[in-house]
């Protein structure tokens, strides 16, 4: 997204969250500190013996003119440091880490010099912040955007989603067209993986992929799994009397047979409001609807609700030892077991968005 669209989405999220803070049915165990600038925070999670670093995007939610930065939380020491701070007018939308945790690929809009439009392109940078982002892949025009981006666990491919928000919608078209591509890293040719697809995540053995399929003329989006090259794609059918139109941010657990995904609960919060319709909220912006984590088999079936937090911007990253997930949310960062148990708040901050990476 360009910066204007992102800010509009964040503004909408604030409205949706009004009166919809974390559900008291499942409150985090610990009182967590705010991320803020570089600082040392109390290790309220010491009994969990967590290791590695959490990398995330943060900005000052009280100031829409502020620019975001990429921050790192050392889980062993509680130190928060800024790895990269974009200048005013720039934006960072998404990040993903290489399997060894040494390199990041980010969706980034650098500040404009005022003479021409700046494309939302893919950049790489060292995860220790020792060098600034370097251009990896530029979209065809400044109107084309590379948004979500994921590194395959085997390190061979980078998957990314393309969209052009400026193309006029056809009659009865509800959302833009999203297309999933991949390149072999670092300089392979572009390969199309799937049409009408976003939120890609690879299995731990890099043999399969889960993503959200969205027909731009239909209100519902669907969970899909496929081979890593996009072949043998098929829907993961959910069997329930209530079927969420909105599904976001799926991730395959290490067993390769279980999908976690974000979705709202069966309540009025899951339906498009008048405000949604007036502001043109589409499926791809549904990440701003208060939701919970759910799980379902890759074979489909009855989804199980794992959390009761009703928050926005859910996105998960597996721990390096593959025993827990760290989840970004509209309330900050928490960790939990794969079944949703032992949910623990790590950071409380409403200025986090996009994605999170848990690296060694």
C-alpha positions in Angstrom: 0.0 0.0 0.0 1.1 3.6 -0.4 1.5 5.7 2.8 -1.9 7.4 2.4 -3.7 4.1 2.2 -1.8 2.7 5.2 -2.7 5.8 7.3 -6.3 5.5 6.3 -6.4 1.9 7.3 -4.8 2.7 10.6 -7.3 5.4 11.2 -10.1 2.9 10.4 -8.5 0.4 12.8 -8.6 3.0 15.6 -12.3 3.5 15.0 -13.0 -0.2 14.9 -11.1 -0.7 18.1 -13.1 2.0 19.9 -14.7 0.1 22.7 -13.2 -3.2 21.5 -10.0 -3.6 23.5 -8.7 -7.1 24.5 -11.5 -9.4 25.6 -11.4 -10.0 29.4 -12.1 -13.7 28.8 -8.4 -14.1 27.9 -6.2 -11.4 29.3 -2.4 -11.6 29.0 -0.7 -13.0 32.1 1.8 -10.2 32.4 1.7 -6.4 32.3 3.9 -5.7 29.3 5.9 -2.5 28.6 5.5 -0.2 25.6 8.0 -0.7 22.8 8.8 3.0 22.1 12.3 4.1 21.1 15.5 2.3 22.0 15.3 1.2 25.6 15.7 -1.6 28.1 12.4 -3.1 29.3 11.7 -5.5 32.2 11.8 -9.2 31.2 8.3 -10.2 32.4 8.5 -13.4 30.5 11.6 -14.8 32.2 9.9 -18.0 33.3 9.3 -19.0 29.6 13.0 -19.1 28.9 12.5 -17.5 25.5 15.5 -16.9 23.2 16.2 -15.1 20.0 15.0 -11.7 18.8 11.6 -10.4 17.7 11.8 -8.0 14.7 8.8 -5.8 14.0 7.7 -2.5 12.5 6.8 0.4 14.8 5.6 4.0 14.5 4.3 6.7 16.7 0.6 6.1 16.6 -0.1 9.5 18.2 1.4 11.2 15.2 0.3 10.3 11.7 3.1 12.4 10.2 5.7 10.2 11.8 7.7 7.6 9.8 8.0 4.0 10.9 11.1 2.0 11.8 12.2 -1.6 12.2 12.9 -2.6 15.8 14.4 -5.6 17.5 13.6 -7.0 20.9 16.2 -9.3 22.4 14.2 -11.8 24.4 17.1 -12.7 26.6 18.1 -9.2 27.7 14.9 -7.1 27.1 16.8 -4.6 25.0 14.8 -2.9 22.2 16.9 -1.3 19.5 16.0 0.4 16.2 17.6 -1.3 13.2 16.3 1.1 10.5 14.4 4.3 10.7 12.9 5.6 7.4 12.9 9.3 6.9 9.7 11.4 6.9 7.6 10.6 3.8 8.8 7.0 3.7 7.0 3.9 4.8 7.7 0.3 5.7 4.8 -2.1 5.2 6.1 -5.6 5.8 9.2 -7.6 6.7 10.3 -11.2 6.5 13.6 -12.9 7.7 15.8 -15.3 5.9 16.0 -18.8 7.4 19.3 -18.1 9.1 17.9 -14.8 10.5 20.7 -12.8 9.1 18.9 -10.9 6.3 15.5 -9.1 6.1 13.4 -8.5 3.0 11.0 -5.6 3.4 8.3 -3.9 1.4 9.4 -0.3 1.5 8.5 3.1 0.1 11.5 5.5 0.4 10.9 9.2 0.8 10.3 11.0 -2.4 12.5 13.8 -3.6 9.4 15.6 -4.9 10.2 15.2 -8.6 8.6 11.8 -9.2 6.5 9.1 -7.6 8.3 6.4 -5.6 7.4 2.8 -6.0 6.6 0.4 -3.2 9.4 -2.1 -3.9 11.3 -4.9 -2.2 14.5 -4.3 -0.4 17.0 -6.4 1.6 19.0 -5.4 4.7 21.1 -7.2 7.4 18.9 -8.1 10.4 21.5 -6.5 12.8 20.9 -3.0 11.2 24.5 -2.7 10.1 23.6 -1.5 6.6 20.7 0.4 5.1 18.1 -1.3 2.8 19.3 -2.2 -0.7 16.9 -2.5 -3.6 16.0 -6.1 -4.6 13.0 -5.8 -6.9 11.2 -2.9 -8.4 7.6 -3.1 -9.7 6.9 -2.2 -13.3 5.5 1.3 -12.5 5.1 3.5 -9.5 1.4 2.6 -9.3 2.3 -1.1 -8.9 3.0 -2.2 -5.4 4.8 -5.2 -3.9 3.1 -5.6 -0.5 3.3 -8.8 1.5 6.6 -10.7 1.1 7.8 -14.0 2.6 11.1 -15.9 2.5 10.8 -19.7 2.0 12.2 -21.7 4.9 14.7 -23.4 2.6 16.0 -19.9 1.6 15.6 -20.6 -2.1 12.7 -18.3 -2.9 11.1 -15.0 -2.0 7.3 -14.9 -2.4 5.6 -11.6 -2.8 2.2 -10.1 -3.6 1.5 -7.6 -6.4 -1.4 -5.1 -6.6 -2.2 -1.9 -8.4 -4.6 0.1 -6.2 -5.0 2.8 -8.9 -6.6 0.6 -11.5 -10.3 1.4 -11.8 -12.6 -1.3 -10.6 -15.0 -2.9 -13.0 -18.7 -3.0 -12.5 -19.5 -5.2 -9.4 -15.8 -5.5 -8.6 -15.3 -5.4 -4.8 -11.5 -5.3 -4.5 -8.3 -4.9 -6.5 -6.6 -7.9 -8.1 -3.9 -9.4 -6.0 -1.3 -11.8 -7.6 1.2 -14.0 -5.9 4.7 -14.3 -7.5 8.1 -15.7 -6.4 11.7 -15.3 -7.5 14.6 -17.5 -6.7 16.9 -15.6 -4.4 18.8 -13.4 -5.1 18.3 -12.7 -8.8 16.0 -15.3 -10.3 13.3 -14.7 -12.9 9.8 -13.9 -11.7 7.3 -16.8 -11.6 3.6 -16.5 -11.1 2.4 -18.7 -8.3 -1.3 -17.9 -8.0 -3.9 -15.4 -9.2 -6.2 -13.6 -6.8 -4.0 -14.5 -3.9 -2.4 -12.8 -0.9 -1.0 -13.6 2.7 1.4 -16.4 1.5 3.2 -18.6 4.0 5.3 -21.7 3.2 5.5 -25.0 5.1 8.6 -25.7 7.2 9.9 -28.1 4.5 9.1 -25.5 1.8 7.1 -28.0 -0.2 3.7 -26.4 0.2 2.1 -23.0 0.6 -1.0 -21.6 2.3 -2.6 -18.4 1.2 -5.8 -16.4 1.0 -7.7 -16.7 -2.3 -9.9 -13.7 -3.1 -12.1 -13.4 -6.1 -12.4 -9.6 -6.6 -16.0 -10.0 -7.5 -17.0 -12.0 -4.4 -17.4 -10.8 -0.8 -15.8 -13.9 0.8 -12.2 -14.9 0.8 -11.0 -18.5 1.0 -8.2 -20.5 2.6 -6.1 -22.3 -0.1 -3.2 -24.7 0.0 -1.0 -25.7 -2.9 2.4 -27.0 -3.8 5.1 -24.4 -3.4 5.0 -23.6 -7.2 1.3 -23.0 -7.0 0.2 -26.3 -8.6 -2.5 -28.5 -7.2 -4.2 -25.5 -5.5 -7.4 -26.3 -3.7 -9.7 -24.7 -1.0 -9.5 -25.7 2.6 -13.2 -26.1 3.3 -14.4 -25.0 6.7 -17.4 -26.9 8.0 -19.5 -24.8 10.3 -22.9 -23.2 10.4 -21.1 -19.9 10.6 -18.5 -19.2 7.9 -16.3 -16.1 8.3 -16.2 -14.0 5.1 -12.9 -12.6 6.4 -9.8 -14.8 6.8 -6.3 -13.4 7.2 -2.7 -14.2 7.9 -2.7 -18.0 7.7 0.4 -19.9 8.8 1.3 -23.6 8.6 2.4 -25.2 11.8 5.5 -27.4 11.8 3.4 -30.6 11.4 2.5 -29.4 8.0 -1.1 -30.4 8.6 -2.5 -27.6 10.7 -3.3 -24.0 9.6 -3.6 -21.1 12.0 -5.5 -18.1 10.6 -7.1 -14.9 11.8 -10.8 -14.4 11.6 -13.6 -12.5 13.5 -16.1 -14.3 15.6 -19.7 -14.8 14.8 -21.0 -11.4 16.0 -21.9 -8.0 14.5 -18.1 -7.1 14.5 -17.6 -9.6 11.6 -20.0 -7.9 9.3 -19.3 -4.8 7.1 -20.5 -1.7 8.8 -21.9 1.4 7.1 -18.5 3.1 7.9 -16.7 0.2 6.2 -18.8 0.7 3.0 -18.4 4.4 3.0 -14.7 4.2 3.3 -14.4 1.4 0.7 -13.0 -1.2 3.0 -12.2 -4.3 0.9 -11.2 -7.9 1.8 -7.5 -7.0 1.6 -8.0 -4.4 4.3 -10.0 -6.7 6.6 -6.8 -7.1 8.7 -8.3 -4.2 10.6 -11.4 -6.1 11.8 -11.2 -7.3 15.5 -10.4 -11.0 15.2 -9.0 -14.1 17.0 -6.7 -17.0 16.1 -8.3 -20.1 14.8 -7.0 -23.5 13.6 -8.1 -26.0 11.1 -6.6 -29.1 9.4 -5.2 -28.7 5.9 -7.9 -31.2 4.9 -10.6 -28.8 6.1 -13.2 -29.3 8.7 -14.5 -27.6 11.8 -12.3 -24.6 12.8 -11.3 -24.2 16.4 -11.1 -20.8 18.1 -7.8 -20.6 19.9 -7.9 -17.2 21.5 -10.5 -14.8 22.9 -8.8 -11.4 22.5 -10.7 -9.7 19.7 -7.9 -7.5 18.3 -6.7 -6.4 14.9 -3.5 -6.9 12.8 -2.9 -10.5 13.8 0.2 -12.1 12.2 2.2 -15.0 13.6 5.9 -16.1 13.5 7.2 -19.5 14.7 9.8 -19.5 17.4 13.3 -20.8 16.3 12.7 -24.0 18.2 9.2 -24.4 16.6 7.4 -24.7 20.0 5.5 -21.4 20.2 4.4 -18.5 18.1 4.9 -14.8 18.5 1.9 -12.8 17.4 1.7 -9.2 16.3 -1.6 -7.6 17.2 -3.4 -4.2 17.5 -2.5 -4.4 21.2 1.2 -5.2 20.8 3.1 -8.5 20.8 2.2 -11.7 22.7 3.5 -15.3 22.6 1.4 -18.5 23.0 1.5 -22.2 22.5 0.2 -23.6 19.2 -3.2 -24.4 20.8 -3.6 -20.8 22.2 -2.7 -21.7 25.8 -0.2 -19.8 28.0 -0.9 -16.6 26.1 1.6 -14.0 27.4 1.9 -10.3 26.5 5.4 -9.3 25.7 4.9 -5.7 24.5 1.9 -3.4 24.7 1.9 -1.0 21.9 -0.7 0.1 19.3 1.9 1.4 16.9 2.9 -2.0 15.6 1.6 -3.3 12.3 2.5 -5.4 9.2 4.4 -8.5 10.3 6.8 -9.9 12.8 9.8 -12.2 12.6 11.2 -14.4 15.4 14.8 -15.1 14.6 17.6 -16.9 16.5 
